[in-house]
Amino acid sequence: FFLRYIFGHENFRDGQYQAIRRFMERKDSIILLPTGAGKSIIYQLASFLVPGMTIVISPLISLIEDQINNLDLKCGINNAHSIVSAVTEADKLRKEEALRLMKHNATCMLYIAPERLQIPQFRNNAMAMMRNNNVFAVAIDEAHCVSEWGHDFRPAYLNIGNSARNLFKKNERVPVLVALTGTASEAVLSDIQRDLNIVGRNATITPPTFDRPELKFSVEQCDSQDKALMIANLIKNKLPKRFNCTYDSFIKLDDKNTNAGIVFTPYATSKNPGQYDAASLHQKLTDMLPEVSIASYFSKVPDGYDDITWKTTIRENARRFKKDELNLLVATKAFGMGIDKENIRYVVHDGIPTSFEQYYQEAGRAGRDRKNAECVLLFSDDNATLNAEMLNPALELKDLTEKYSEY
């Protein structure tokens, strides 16, 4: 009833009901479901059926804004708020309002980054809130970041379990922890279990399969310097044929019928423009496809922008892409997690991601409406001799480092 009444879905997908039931039974869980399987609905729906607040730990501001906007615009849910780093004056006002609403028990879900748990001001506000309210659950969205980022540049991820259980403990009762991810190798899953201390029997929920039959995968080989041309050719010729339509109809902006696409690149900007960076690829594709509406999304501030202006620009680019005012977004992995847009018909990778899990995560942006979508990986092997030398298992680390530096 609540799934239909609040979210408009007729049936649960694999794993959703089982996960919601564990949530409501106060059992810690790791929810490992495919991209596009509706992981966020698990904690969003359950948060309306239990007493107290749900804290949602999320890695990216773009992801937080995307979820809150979807809840508001699609479901009419306006008591989900966020406390994130403020960029504009409007952001500061929203942040202050979220803190005020939190204190007055007027927030059902509160979205924060993991670092927020370690900020004294937030901890003080949370303790004040806990006098009149309680936190039923802490949901860790994109939980693979605990392993992939926690041991590297965001150590706050390693403290989520202890911080959440201590900060939101009340009357000897600690919040239930629910970790959700669309991709995790055995090693990553083991990290999540250990770092969050979720090791109970049946605590990990997985689906019968991770297959996404609506996604069609292909690899296109070309020289590195020809990749922009290859992408333009894909959009002009190959993809329209695969979708059995003309180029003009393929690039037509038509609300939810728009054939939206994302091109992922490894780098934001480069000292050598054209070397797999979003900034120069965006410009090349704009020149090659003047009739296509294209924008870019990456976190590094490019030349000609200050920090606030650039953050405002990419936020607007993301909004226009979500609203079907753009055909194509050229992005780094900063846009690769969790973004929920139903009509992404194709994802192209300009370079090979750093892991299989990252590729699955980014390719999984496509086909979320369960209609056919294309995932194309561009592959180049321009330096076969160098590759063979660097991949030689007999090569000493010192020699490998020297070769890499020279390259």
N, C-alpha and C positions, 0 to 999 in steps of 0.2 A: 504493500500500500504506500509506504513512504517513498520507496524508489520511484514509483509512478507519480505520486502526488508532488514531490519536491523536484525530482530530476527528469521526469518524463520518460523514463526507460521502462520497458515492459517486463524484462527479465534480467536476472543476475547473470553475469558472465562467470566463467570458470574461476573459482577461488574467492570470489567476492563475498558470498554469503558466509562461507566458512571463516573468512577473515573478520567480518563484522561481528560474527557470533563470539569469536575469541576476544575481540576488543571489548564487547559488552560484558564478558565474563571476567574481565580484568586479568587476562592472560597475555603476557608479553609475546610478541610474534615477529617473525621476519616474513614479509610478503614478497615473494619472488615471482612476478607475473610478467608476461611479455609487454613490450611497448604497445600502447594503445588498448590495454586490457581493462582500463578503468580503475587503476590503483587509487587515485585521489578520492573517488567516490566512497571508498571504504571508510576513511576517517571522516570525510565530510558528512556522510549519511549518519554514521554512528554518533557523531558529535551532537546531533539533534535528539538522540534517544537516551542519552545518559546525563546525569547531573554534573554540573561544573563545566569548565572550559577545556578545549583542546588546544595545546600549543603545537604548531607545525614548524619544524625546523627545515628550512629550504636553502639550497646553496646559492641561488642567483636571484637578484632583484627582478630581472625580467620574468623569471618563472613565478615569483610571488605575485607580481602585478597581473600576470596572465591568469592565474587561478582566481584571484579576487575579482577581476573583471568578468570572468566567465560565471562565477557564482552570482554576481549582481545582474549582469545582462541576460543570462540564459535562465536563471532560476529565481530571480528576484530576492536573493539572499543578500542583505546589506549589513549584517552584523558580523561579518568576517573582516578583520582589519590587519594591518601590518605595522611593525616598527622597524624601519630600515634607515640606512644612512640617507640624510636629506640632501638633495641637490638644489632644488629651487625653494623659494619662500612658500609655495603651495605645499611642497613636500614637508616642510617644517611644521606647517599648520596641521597637516594630516597626521603627522607623527605625534604632535601634542594631543590631538583629539583622540588618537588610539590609546594613548596612556591614560587619558581621562576616562574613557569608556571602560578600559580594563579595570580601573580602580572601582568603578561603579557597577561592576558585574553586567555590563551591557555588551559583552563580546562573547560570541560563541566559539570562534576560532581566531587565534592570534598567530600570524606568520612572522617568523624572525629568522635571521641567520644564526648559525651556531655560536659565533663570536658574541652575540648579544647576551648569552647566558653568563658571560664573564665580565660584563660591564657593571660596575658598582651601582650606578644610578638605576639600571634596569632591575638589578637584584633587589634594591630597596623598594622599588615600585611593586615588584612581584610579591615581596613579603607583606607589604601593606595590603595588597589585594587579597592575599591568602587569609587574612583575618576574617573576611566576610564571604569568601568564596573558596572554591577548590579547583585544582587542575585534575581532571579525570585521566587525561592521557597526553602523552607527548608522541607525536608522529614525526618520524625522520624520513622526509621525502628524498628520493634519489640517494638511498642509503649507501650505495657503492662508493660515494664520496668519502665515507668514513675510512675506507681502506685506501682509495686512490689518492685522496688529498690530505687525509689526516696525518699521514706519515711524511708529508712533504711540506706544503706551504700553508696549510690551514690546520694547525695542531688542535684547534678548538674542537674539531670533530672527534678527537680521541677522548674528550672529557664529557661528551653529551650524556652518556649513561649516568655517571656519578653526579654531574651537575643537576640533571633533571630530577633524579631520585632524591637528592638532598634539598634542592631549592623548593620543590613543590610537594614535599612531604607534609602531611597534616594528620594529626591524631594517629601517628604510627602507620598511616596508610600512604604508600608511594604511588605515583601515577603509573598507569600501564604504559609500556614502551612498545610502539609499533614501527618497525623499520620497513620501508617499501622501496623496491628497486625493480627496474625492468631488465637488468643485466648484471650477472655476477658469476665469475668463474668459481671453481671450488676454493681457490686461494682467497678470493675476495669475500666469499661467503663465510669462510672460516674467520677472517679478520673481523667482519661485522659481528659474528657471534661472540668472539672474544672481547672486542672493545666495548660492546654494548651489554655484554653479559646476558645474552638471550640464548640459553642453551637447553631449555626444557624439552621434554619429549613432545613430539608433534608441533614444536614451536615454529618450524619453517613450513610455509605453505607454498607449494609449487603446482603448476598446471600440468595436465597430461602431456602437453607439447608447447614448445616455444615457436613453432612454425607460424608464420603469417602468410597464408596462401595467397592473399591479395597482393603481396609485394613480389614483383618480378625483378630478379637480379641479373645484371649483365656487366661485363668488363669490356671496355673499349681501349685498345692500345694505340698510342700515338707518341710522337716526340714531345718533350717537355715544352718547347717553344710553340707548339701547335695546339696546346690544350684549350686556349680561349677560342680558337677557330673551331675545334671539335665541339665545344659546348654550344657555340652559336649554331653549328650544323645540326646538333641534336635537337635544339629548340625549333629550328626552321624546317627540318625535314624528317628526321628519324622519329621523334616523339609524336608529331601529328599523325604519322602513318601507324604507329603502334596503337594510337587511340582512335584510329579510323576517322580522322577529320582533316580539314584543311588547316593551313598555317594561320589564316586570318581568324578562324573560329577557335583555334587552339589558344591564341593569345588574347582573345576578347575578355575584357573585364565584365563579369556578369554575376555579381554577388556571389552566392555560394556555388554557382556553376563555373566560376573562374578556375582555370587549370593552373593553380599556384605551384611554384617550385622553389627549391632552395639549392644553392651551390655552396658546398662546404670547402673551405680552404684551410691549410694548416696554420697560416700566419695572418696577422692583421695587416702589418705593413712590412716592407723589406727595404734593405739598403740597395738591393738589386731588383728594381721593380719587375714584376713578371714572374718572380720565383715563388709561386704558390701563395701569393698574398692577396687578401680580399680587396685592398684599396685599388691596386692596379687592375685586377681582374674585373672589378666593378666598372672601371672606366673603359676597359677594352670592350666588354659586352655592351655597354651603353652606346659605344661608337658603332659596333657591328650590328646591333639590333635596336635602331632608334625608335622603332614603333612599339617596343616592349617597355613596360614600366618597371624599372629596376632600382633597387636601393641596396645599401650595405648595412651590416651589423657586426661590429667587433668592439672590444672594450678599450684597446689601446688608442690613445688620443693621437690622431694624425696631424701632420703639419697644417697650420692655418686655423686650428681650433684650440680653444682653451677647454679645460676639463668640463665645466658646466655646460658650455655650448654643445660639446660633442655628446655628452650623456643625454642632453635634451633631444639632440638630433636622432640618436639611435632609438630612443624611446618612441619618438614620433614615427620612425621607420617601422618599428615593430607594430605600432598601432595601425598604421596604414596597411601593412601586410595582413594583419588579422582581419581588417575591415574590407579586404578584397579591393583595395585601391592600388595595389601593386601586383604584377605578375610574378616577380622574381626577387628573391633576397640572396645576396652574396654574403656569406657569414662564416665566422669561425665557430669553434665549439662553444663559444659563449652563448650561442643560440641553439645549441644542440640537445639540451635536456628538457624534457617535460612539456615543451610548448605544445598546446593542444589546439590545432587548427585542422578541421576535418577534411578540407578539400585540397590538401597538398598532393598533387598528382605525380610529382617526380622529385627525386633527390639525386644530385650529381656530386660526386666527390672528386675534386680537382687533384687531390693528393691522397696517399694512403694514410688513414688514421693511425694513431700510436698503438692501438690495441683492437682486438676483435670486438671486445665489449663496447668500445667507443663507436665502432662502425655500426653495430647493431642498434645502439642508442640513437645515433643520428639518422640512419636509414629508416628507423622506426617512426620518424616524424611523418612519413608518407602513409597514405591509405587509411587514416584513422576513422573514416566513414565506412570502412570495409569494402570500398570499391577498388578496382585494380589501380595500382600505382607502379611506377618504374623507379628502380634504384640502380644508378649507373656509376661504376667506379672507373675512373680514367687511370690507365697504367702506362708508365714509360720506363724504358730500360736503356737510357742514353749512354750510360757508362758501364757497360757489361764487364769490361776488364777491371775497372775500379771496384765494382760490386763483388766480383769473384775474389779479389784480393782482401777486401774488408770482411767478407763472410767466411774467410778461410779459418777453420777452427784451430789451426796450428799457430795462428798469428798471436804474438804476445800483446798484452794490453797496452804496453808502452808504444809499440809499433802501430797498433790500431789507432791510438790517440793522435799520434803524429800524422797518420794518413788522413784522419778525419779533419784535423786542424788545417792541413794543407788544402783539402777540398773546400 
